[in-house]
Amino acid sequence: MNDLNPTGPIPPQLPTPTYPIRAPLGESPEEREPIPNLFAATEAVLRQPRRVMYHLRQPGSGRIVIAMLFVAMLCAAGYGVVVGTFSSGAQLWIAPVKIVGGLLLATLICLPSLYIFACLSGSQARLMEIVGLVTGLLLLTTLLLIGFAPVAWLFSQSTDSLAWMGTLHLVFWGIATVFGLRFLENGFAHTKARSNAGLMTWVVIFVLVVLQMTTALRPIVGTAETFLPQEKKFFLSHWGDSLKSSLD
């Protein structure tokens, strides 16, 4: 008997992609607890990052952003003092000024591109929420640097190798930045973005900008006759020259 309802070949079924299911922000009562001051904001970034992400979506989030930014710059200045102890003298204030100023400038340079990438990826985050997530990135990064500060101070007092100290500070900065970027990525995942390709692109841009800033504001670890360099250099070229001079 002929089939009265002929059908064409059934195409193979592609496996449905699976993504980690993230609970909505604020689902837990602890996440909705207010963040009254900068101490609470600091502890929340370390212990309850989802609490910070939730409050960045609420009215009046600017107060939390300012608190986090203040603590981040305070920690950056503290680590800068430790960096300055390698050369002592004027570097005790020059290094903190350059580190704080460099972080602020690098963030301001990169912030517009992050907001544009977020919009292109379908994110529903407001500008203040994006600013808050980047501020959280800075706060977590600088808090970790403060944690590394005693180790950095010990080596700064026991070695006179400029190249070694510069490398050590870069390693500490790299480790701290990885954890800071994890905060940003987790927060970005709650903004309903369809893809994180834009965020990953921005991460590369941000890292390159910060690395170039360390060269544009040199010297931070060592000393020089002028506050800012008189010669323009790419950071890889500067690192190579520093390594050669240390080996001579």
Secondary structure, 3 states (H helix, E strand, C coil): CCCCCCCCCCCCCCCCCCCCCCCCCCCCHHHHCCCCCHHHHHHHHHHCHHHHHHHCCCCCHHHHHHHHHHHHHHHHHHHHHHHHCCCCCCHHHHHHHHHHHHHHHHHHHHHHHHHHHHHHCCCCCCHHHHHHHHHHHHHHHHHHHHHHHHHHHHHHHHCCCHHHHHHHHHHHHHHHHHHHHHHHHHHHCCCCCCCCHHHHHHHHHHHHHHHHHHHHCCCCCCCCCCCCCCCCCCHHHHHHHHHHHHHC
